[in-house]
Amino acid sequence: MTEIPFLDLAAANQEVSGALEAAFQRVMQSSQFILDGEVASFEQEFAGYCNSKVCVGVGNGLEALVLILRAFGIGPGDEVLVPSNTFIATWLAVTQVGATPVPVEPEPSTYNIDPAAIKRAITPRSKAVIAVHLYGQPAQMEALGAVTRHHGLRLIEDAAQAHGARYAGRRVGALADAAAFSFYPSKNLGALGDGGAVVTDDLSLAAEIRRIANYGSREKYVHDVAGCNSRLDELQAAFLRCKLPLLDEWNGRRQVLAQRYIRQLEGAVVLPRVAPHAEAVWHLFVVRVPNRDAIAASLKNAGIGTQIHYPVPPLRSGAYAELARHMPPCPVADELSNELLSLPLGPHMTATQVDRVCDALLAALHEHSGSRAVRKATL
């Protein structure tokens, strides 16, 4: 039985249960379930939160990325630079518009895409870079922006794991040409179902995304392009409005617990290192350990829930087997996939629970390696 869950979603929803119930009643009584006032209000509130001009609610995070790429006119024959270590949705978005994902290795210390490696991957076919703010830590956007501007490339944020994070004092969502968010229930800002959004300062881009996402139509029954149906649900928007005012507080709780992990585990495991100018919101607390699978099994036996993000790099998946034949290897991503372990973390976890996880992890490390001394990552 899991005594310390990987993430306690029930506690988060319980904290705002009254507001959630009121939101449900409000939407039900309005009888307006698609693209009405709740979506419009959330779009305005979330754009303001991100310090961006406009937010467009869409079906989910993957569709947010697809719509950005389509609106930029990226398609067959084009290349998009993507992290080699990320959730496969980043790659799938590129594939779904007919472009080719080009993997770029991460910095081993932050796990985010390496700006220096991007320079070496650019070709005449390159059209964009998708920077994933992996595990809730912003990528090095200043360096990435310098590279993309120099080469005339679009810079897109995959902010699905980083709601509220900052880089150089600015929120993610306002650091590139456009940003894609997911509101999957386990995210720092999560709905009670699927949902996503695009945030941008480009009003014409936002208008094009709205057109594509609404069956390719700006006017009812007039379809100028072959669009799709990707809409943030009215009810989910109402739920998100209940949680958005608490997001900074919940992120603050995550940050306190992450620092507690770091203090207790320093020198025992390879810890994530926050890049200069970045403020992480710790969607996940991910460490590198030897004998990862055995360590995870020991923690499970101790009643502690863990997860692996991600055991199979996109280039090693069956979905990209053909592409892998023509791509150079990605040894950093391969190494990370064998060593990364995500420990429990959430805004409703307690300091005592963190202490118990650390004690169990240190005991497991001693059991399986005979020593607490393993490699340390540095920037």
C-alpha positions as CSV (number, residue, x, y, z in Angstrom):
1,M,0.0,0.0,0.0
2,T,1.3,3.5,-0.9
3,E,1.6,5.5,2.3
4,I,3.1,8.6,0.5
5,P,1.5,9.0,-2.9
6,F,3.5,10.4,-5.8
7,L,1.0,13.3,-6.0
8,D,-2.2,13.9,-3.9
9,L,-4.7,15.3,-6.4
10,A,-7.6,14.7,-4.0
11,A,-6.1,17.1,-1.4
12,A,-5.7,19.9,-4.0
13,N,-9.3,19.6,-5.1
14,Q,-10.5,19.4,-1.6
15,E,-8.8,22.7,-0.8
16,V,-11.0,24.4,-3.4
17,S,-14.0,22.1,-3.3
18,G,-16.5,24.8,-2.5
19,A,-15.3,26.9,-5.4
20,L,-15.3,23.9,-7.7
21,E,-18.9,23.0,-6.7
22,A,-20.0,26.6,-7.2
23,A,-18.3,26.7,-10.7
24,F,-20.1,23.5,-11.7
25,Q,-23.5,25.0,-10.7
26,R,-22.7,28.3,-12.5
27,V,-22.0,26.5,-15.7
28,M,-24.8,24.0,-15.4
29,Q,-27.3,26.8,-14.8
30,S,-26.1,28.9,-17.6
31,S,-26.6,26.0,-20.1
32,Q,-23.7,27.5,-22.1
33,F,-21.1,24.7,-22.4
34,I,-18.9,25.6,-25.4
35,L,-16.8,28.8,-25.8
36,D,-18.8,31.1,-23.6
37,G,-18.1,33.4,-20.7
38,E,-16.0,31.0,-18.5
39,V,-13.5,30.4,-21.3
40,A,-13.3,34.1,-22.2
41,S,-12.8,35.0,-18.6
42,F,-10.1,32.4,-18.0
43,E,-8.3,33.4,-21.2
44,Q,-8.1,37.0,-20.0
45,E,-7.1,36.0,-16.5
46,F,-4.4,33.5,-17.6
47,A,-3.0,35.9,-20.2
48,G,-2.7,38.5,-17.5
49,Y,-1.1,36.0,-15.1
50,C,1.6,35.2,-17.8
51,N,2.0,38.9,-18.6
52,S,1.1,38.2,-22.2
53,K,-1.4,39.9,-24.4
54,V,-3.6,37.0,-25.3
55,C,-4.5,33.5,-24.4
56,V,-6.4,31.0,-26.6
57,G,-8.0,28.0,-24.8
58,V,-7.6,24.7,-26.7
59,G,-8.3,21.0,-26.2
60,N,-4.9,20.0,-24.6
61,G,-1.2,20.7,-24.6
62,L,-0.4,18.6,-27.6
63,E,-3.0,20.5,-29.7
64,A,-1.6,23.8,-28.4
65,L,1.8,22.9,-29.9
66,V,0.2,21.7,-33.2
67,L,-1.8,24.8,-33.6
68,I,1.2,27.1,-33.0
69,L,3.2,25.2,-35.7
70,R,0.3,25.3,-38.1
71,A,-0.3,29.0,-37.6
72,F,3.4,29.7,-38.3
73,G,3.1,27.8,-41.5
74,I,5.5,25.0,-40.5
75,G,4.9,21.8,-42.4
76,P,6.4,19.2,-44.8
77,G,10.0,19.8,-45.7
78,D,10.7,21.8,-42.5
79,E,12.7,20.9,-39.5
80,V,11.9,21.8,-35.9
81,L,14.6,21.4,-33.2
82,V,13.3,19.6,-30.1
83,P,14.8,18.2,-26.9
84,S,16.0,14.6,-27.1
85,N,14.8,14.2,-23.5
86,T,11.2,15.2,-23.2
87,F,7.7,13.7,-23.2
88,I,6.9,12.5,-26.7
89,A,4.1,15.0,-27.2
90,T,6.7,17.6,-28.1
91,W,7.8,15.4,-31.0
92,L,4.3,14.4,-32.0
93,A,3.3,18.0,-32.6
94,V,6.1,18.3,-35.1
95,T,5.2,15.1,-36.8
96,Q,1.5,15.9,-37.0
97,V,2.1,19.0,-39.1
98,G,4.3,17.0,-41.4
99,A,7.6,18.5,-40.3
100,T,10.7,16.6,-39.1
101,P,11.7,16.7,-35.4
102,V,15.5,17.1,-35.0
103,P,16.7,16.0,-31.5
104,V,19.0,18.3,-29.5
105,E,20.7,17.0,-26.4
106,P,20.0,18.5,-23.0
107,E,22.4,20.0,-20.5
108,P,23.1,17.1,-18.1
109,S,22.8,19.3,-15.0
110,T,19.4,21.0,-15.8
111,Y,17.9,18.4,-18.2
112,N,16.8,21.2,-20.5
113,I,17.8,21.7,-24.1
114,D,21.4,22.9,-24.5
115,P,21.6,26.3,-26.4
116,A,25.2,25.4,-27.6
117,A,24.0,22.1,-29.1
118,I,21.2,23.9,-31.0
119,K,23.7,25.9,-32.9
120,R,25.2,22.7,-34.3
121,A,21.9,21.3,-35.3
122,I,20.6,24.1,-37.4
123,T,20.3,23.5,-41.2
124,P,18.8,25.4,-44.1
125,R,15.5,23.5,-43.4
126,S,15.3,24.6,-39.8
127,K,12.2,26.7,-39.0
128,A,11.7,26.7,-35.3
129,V,13.0,25.6,-31.9
130,I,10.7,24.2,-29.2
131,A,12.1,24.8,-25.8
132,V,10.6,22.6,-23.1
133,H,10.6,23.9,-19.6
134,L,11.1,20.4,-18.4
135,Y,10.0,19.4,-14.9
136,G,9.1,23.0,-14.1
137,Q,12.4,24.6,-14.7
138,P,12.6,27.3,-17.5
139,A,15.1,26.6,-20.3
140,Q,17.8,29.2,-20.8
141,M,15.7,31.5,-22.9
142,E,18.1,34.3,-23.2
143,A,20.7,32.2,-24.9
144,L,18.0,30.4,-27.0
145,G,16.5,33.7,-28.1
146,A,19.9,34.9,-29.2
147,V,20.4,31.8,-31.4
148,T,16.9,31.8,-32.9
149,R,17.0,35.5,-33.7
150,H,20.4,35.2,-35.3
151,H,19.1,32.4,-37.6
152,G,15.6,33.7,-38.2
153,L,13.9,30.8,-36.4
154,R,10.7,30.8,-34.4
155,L,11.1,30.1,-30.7
156,I,8.2,28.2,-29.1
157,E,7.8,27.4,-25.4
158,D,6.5,24.1,-24.3
159,A,5.4,25.3,-20.9
160,A,3.2,22.2,-20.1
161,Q,5.1,21.6,-16.9
162,A,6.0,25.1,-15.8
163,H,2.9,27.2,-15.0
164,G,4.1,30.2,-13.0
165,A,7.9,29.6,-13.5
166,R,10.1,32.7,-14.2
167,Y,13.2,33.4,-16.2
168,A,15.0,36.6,-15.6
169,G,12.0,37.8,-13.6
170,R,9.5,37.1,-16.5
171,R,6.8,34.4,-16.5
172,V,7.1,31.5,-18.9
173,G,4.5,32.1,-21.6
174,A,6.0,35.6,-22.3
175,L,9.5,34.5,-23.3
176,A,9.1,33.5,-26.9
177,D,7.0,33.9,-30.0
178,A,4.3,31.7,-28.4
179,A,3.9,29.2,-25.6
180,A,1.9,26.0,-25.2
181,F,0.3,25.0,-21.9
182,S,-1.3,21.8,-20.8
183,F,-3.9,21.7,-18.0
184,Y,-3.8,18.0,-17.5
185,P,-5.0,17.2,-13.9
186,S,-1.5,16.5,-12.6
187,K,0.0,19.9,-13.8
188,N,0.8,22.7,-11.4
189,L,-2.4,24.3,-12.7
190,G,-4.6,21.3,-13.5
191,A,-8.2,21.0,-14.6
192,L,-10.5,18.1,-13.8
193,G,-10.0,16.7,-17.3
194,D,-8.0,17.7,-20.3
195,G,-7.4,21.2,-21.4
196,G,-4.7,23.4,-22.9
197,A,-3.9,27.0,-24.1
198,V,-1.7,29.0,-26.3
199,V,-0.3,32.3,-24.9
200,T,1.3,34.9,-27.1
201,D,1.8,38.6,-27.7
202,D,1.2,38.1,-31.4
203,L,-2.5,39.1,-32.0
204,S,-2.5,37.9,-35.6
205,L,-1.0,34.5,-34.6
206,A,-3.7,34.2,-31.9
207,A,-6.5,35.0,-34.4
208,E,-5.1,32.3,-36.8
209,I,-5.0,29.8,-34.0
210,R,-8.6,30.5,-33.2
211,R,-9.6,30.1,-36.8
212,I,-7.8,26.7,-37.2
213,A,-9.0,25.4,-33.9
214,N,-12.6,26.3,-34.8
215,Y,-12.9,24.1,-37.9
216,G,-11.0,26.6,-39.9
217,S,-13.7,29.2,-39.5
218,R,-14.0,32.8,-38.4
219,E,-17.6,33.0,-39.5
220,K,-20.1,30.2,-38.9
221,Y,-20.3,27.7,-41.8
222,V,-17.6,29.6,-43.7
223,H,-14.5,27.4,-43.6
224,D,-11.4,29.1,-45.1
225,V,-8.9,26.4,-44.2
226,A,-9.1,22.7,-43.3
227,G,-9.1,23.3,-39.6
228,C,-9.8,21.1,-36.6
229,N,-11.9,21.1,-33.4
230,S,-9.8,22.1,-30.4
231,R,-11.5,24.0,-27.7
232,L,-11.1,24.4,-24.0
233,D,-14.2,23.1,-22.3
234,E,-16.4,25.7,-20.6
235,L,-16.6,23.6,-17.4
236,Q,-12.9,23.0,-17.3
237,A,-12.2,26.8,-17.8
238,A,-14.5,27.4,-14.8
239,F,-12.5,24.9,-12.7
240,L,-9.2,26.4,-13.7
241,R,-10.5,29.9,-12.7
242,C,-10.9,28.4,-9.2
243,K,-7.3,27.2,-9.0
244,L,-5.5,30.0,-10.8
245,P,-5.6,32.4,-7.7
246,L,-3.8,29.7,-5.7
247,L,-1.2,28.8,-8.2
248,D,1.6,31.0,-6.8
249,E,0.9,29.8,-3.3
250,W,0.9,26.2,-4.4
251,N,4.1,26.7,-6.3
252,G,5.7,28.3,-3.3
253,R,4.9,25.2,-1.3
254,R,6.6,23.1,-3.9
255,Q,9.7,25.3,-3.8
256,V,10.0,25.0,0.0
257,L,9.8,21.2,-0.2
258,A,12.2,21.0,-3.1
259,Q,14.8,22.9,-1.1
260,R,14.2,20.4,1.8
261,Y,14.9,17.6,-0.6
262,I,18.1,19.3,-1.8
263,R,19.5,19.9,1.7
264,Q,19.0,16.3,2.7
265,L,20.1,14.6,-0.5
266,E,23.1,16.8,-1.4
267,G,26.0,14.5,-2.1
268,A,23.9,11.3,-2.1
269,V,22.3,11.5,-5.5
270,V,22.7,13.7,-8.6
271,L,20.4,16.6,-7.9
272,P,18.7,18.9,-10.5
273,R,20.6,22.2,-10.7
274,V,18.6,25.3,-11.4
275,A,20.1,27.4,-14.2
276,P,21.1,31.0,-13.6
277,H,18.2,33.5,-13.8
278,A,15.6,30.7,-13.6
279,E,13.0,30.2,-11.0
280,A,11.7,26.6,-11.0
281,V,8.2,25.7,-9.9
282,W,9.2,22.0,-9.4
283,H,6.4,20.2,-11.3
284,L,8.6,17.2,-10.7
285,F,11.5,16.6,-8.4
286,V,13.8,14.4,-10.5
287,V,17.1,12.9,-9.3
288,R,19.6,10.6,-10.9
289,V,20.5,7.4,-9.1
290,P,22.4,4.2,-9.9
291,N,20.4,1.0,-10.0
292,R,17.3,3.1,-10.6
293,D,14.8,0.3,-11.0
294,A,16.0,-1.4,-7.8
295,I,15.9,1.8,-5.9
296,A,12.3,2.5,-7.1
297,A,11.3,-1.0,-6.1
298,S,12.7,-0.5,-2.6
299,L,10.8,2.8,-2.2
300,K,7.7,1.1,-3.3
301,N,8.2,-1.6,-0.7
302,A,8.5,1.3,1.8
303,G,5.1,2.7,0.8
304,I,6.5,5.5,-1.3
305,G,5.2,6.3,-4.8
306,T,7.7,7.2,-7.5
307,Q,7.6,7.6,-11.3
308,I,10.0,7.6,-14.2
309,H,9.9,10.6,-16.5
310,Y,10.7,9.3,-19.1
311,P,11.9,5.7,-19.5
312,V,12.0,5.7,-23.3
313,P,13.4,8.8,-25.1
314,P,11.3,9.7,-28.1
315,L,14.0,8.7,-30.6
316,R,14.0,5.2,-29.0
317,S,10.3,4.8,-29.3
318,G,8.6,2.7,-32.0
319,A,6.9,5.8,-33.3
320,Y,10.3,7.2,-34.5
321,A,12.1,4.0,-35.4
322,E,12.4,5.0,-39.0
323,L,13.7,8.5,-38.1
324,A,16.2,7.1,-35.7
325,R,17.9,5.3,-38.6
326,H,18.9,8.7,-40.1
327,M,19.7,10.5,-36.8
328,P,22.9,10.6,-34.8
329,P,22.7,8.9,-31.4
330,C,21.6,10.9,-28.3
331,P,23.8,9.5,-25.5
332,V,22.8,12.0,-22.9
333,A,19.1,11.3,-23.3
334,D,19.8,7.6,-23.2
335,E,21.8,7.9,-20.0
336,L,19.2,10.0,-18.4
337,S,16.4,7.6,-19.3
338,N,18.2,4.9,-17.3
339,E,18.9,6.9,-14.2
340,L,16.2,9.5,-13.7
341,L,13.7,8.9,-10.8
342,S,10.9,11.3,-9.9
343,L,10.3,11.6,-6.1
344,P,6.9,12.6,-4.6
345,L,6.3,16.3,-4.6
346,G,3.1,18.4,-4.5
347,P,1.7,21.4,-2.8
348,H,-0.1,19.2,-0.2
349,M,2.8,17.1,0.7
350,T,4.3,17.7,4.2
351,A,7.8,18.3,5.4
352,T,7.6,15.1,7.4
353,Q,6.7,13.1,4.3
354,V,9.7,14.6,2.5
355,D,11.9,13.5,5.4
356,R,10.5,10.0,5.2
357,V,11.2,9.8,1.5
358,C,14.8,11.0,2.0
359,D,15.4,8.4,4.8
360,A,14.0,5.6,2.6
361,L,16.0,6.7,-0.4
362,L,19.2,6.9,1.5
363,A,18.6,3.5,3.0
364,A,17.9,2.1,-0.5
365,L,21.0,3.6,-1.9
366,H,23.1,2.0,0.9
367,E,21.4,-1.3,0.4
368,H,22.0,-1.4,-3.4
369,S,25.3,0.4,-3.7
370,G,26.9,0.1,-0.3
371,S,27.7,3.8,-0.4
372,R,25.9,7.1,-0.3
373,A,28.6,8.7,-2.5
374,V,27.6,9.0,-6.1
375,R,28.2,11.6,-8.8
376,K,27.2,15.2,-8.3
377,A,26.0,17.4,-11.1
378,T,27.2,21.0,-11.4
379,L,26.4,23.8,-13.8
